[in-house]
Amino acid sequence: MNIFPPRWALVLAAALAYPLSVMAAWPEKPIKMVVPYSAGSLGDTVTRLLADGMRERLGVVVVENKPGAGGNLGTQAVTQAAPDGYTFVVGATNNFVINQYLYKSLRFDPLKALDPVTVLVEVPSVVFVNSQTGVRGLADLTALAKANAGKFNYGSSGAGTMPHVTGELINKALGLGFVHVPFKGSPEVMTALLSNEVQMYVVGPAVGLPYVKTGKLRALAVSGSARLAVLPETPTFQEVGLGKVKAGNWWGVAAPRHTPRDIVNRFHAALRDALMQPAMQARLQEMGMTPVGSTPDATSRRLNEEARYWQGALQGMGISLD
């Protein structure tokens, strides 16, 4: 009798043992978190705060900015990375549930090419305008736009991003006739807004709040069911007649598809631990964001539900990009 196992059994045992040994040792080198937007953007700021908070638990966590094409370039790079637990993407709503229905030339579906880790934060949308316009409310903005048809613009941090999609929803709901001007990232949009190159930007509160305080910008409305503590005088979308406009953004984390689930769970635990620290929560709330930290399974369910919504919504708006 042959007391030795067949060759196929040895090969199988080795294959099974390899990922287990990798998981046990993980992490053995720096972990990279790719932000598909410019340095200084909202997602970049949140990621760097979290990276600092995770270093004690995971060692070196590096943040790499890879902007372009509404976040598609950086997101695609992560889909092509090795699923070994050393590369993750920190993206916005559009990177996970919108762009696959918006870009005809997109060569990947984030729902199929990535494994969700968590939704980090919820970010309400605020309608910011340049104070030079003299606008103090949405009624003023509508009247000014109609009196100067085709002369005003709204900016975004890239075609297909939530500032673009939400801006266009508001543009159509109010009949503003604003022209969309995409930029490389949020810092570039703010420069254009402050110089009055664009007159409106719909983005998270933290981006425009410092300039509201100095009087350079005005906040006209905020998405969500309640006013923000950091902008108590700014009415909600519902208060100004925009209740049907789906707005607000969130930032989430995902790994390349087939990343070992044990690593995904351990990375999620480190993220959530950093996210739920009192100092971190206070900092995020100062920026008008709500920490979430959802589980991988809950995140997956949410992404699939929202993707179905946006697929239909974009078809209804007739927005598509090459």
Phi, psi and omega in degrees: 000138177276112184274354180268142181292151178298161184300321182297328180291323177294318179298315180298317180298320179294319180296321180288325182288329184299306180297328179295321179291324178296315182296322181295325183273342185298137355266141178254354180210173181302143176263136182254129174249113183270125174253116185279031179221172184293155171300138181095350176289168183299313180297324178296317180299313180296317182298318181293324176297316180291321180301319177297320182287340182265349188297325180296328183268327187242356184088213184286127174239116186259136176257126180239124177271129178221075185281164174135144175055047178064028181090359183291324184296309180293322180294316179297322179302322180288324177298335182264358181282159178297136180277060186249007178086013180247003177221129178224158175244139174248102186242170177264178182311312185297330183290341183250325190230005183237312190299331180293340178258353186259320183262115179296329185268002182295128188262010179213155174250113183302333179290337180257335186262353183229152172255115181298143177250308181191157162267121184282302187217150169264137182231111177293157178263139178238136176274108178257140175229157176287132182296339179296339179289340183078004182284134179241353180198171182294330177296318176298317182297317180296315180297317181294318181296317182289333178279345181227057187305129176080003184263348185246155183232158166236145184255162174211166179273025177137146177300132179093348179287165179301320175302328176288307185297314180293319177301320180289324176299316178292318179306314182282322181298323183262353181065040185287326183073021178290149177264132179282131177237108180277145177235175182289326183194176183299318179302323180291325177294318181296321176300317180292322179293317181292332178268002179068022173290322168240152186254347182216144177215123180255109190205176179298151185301323185298331184293318184257348185306315180302327183276338172293319181296328180270356178087003181281333179234159172236142176259120187263329182196155180228137178287168181105171185272351183217155177293156181272142178298328181279347178222063188296337182272353184271122182289160177279166177303320181297322181293334184252013175087017179248026185299334181276352181278117178283117184223183183093150184231165170215158178242134182227172181236141177216161179242162173303144180304141181080013170297133182309133185298328179297320179291317178303315181294320180290323177292319177301317180298320179292319178298312183295322178299315179293321183293327186266005174295137183307318180296321179294315180298318179297318180296316180294320180292328174298331180270004178081021182248153178247119178295145181239288178074034182298155180289162177304318181293316179295322179295318179299316179297318181296316181298318180293322178293314181291326179299319179297320179298309186291330177301314179289321182295318181292323176297320179293326179278343181072026180264126173209152183231152176280000000 
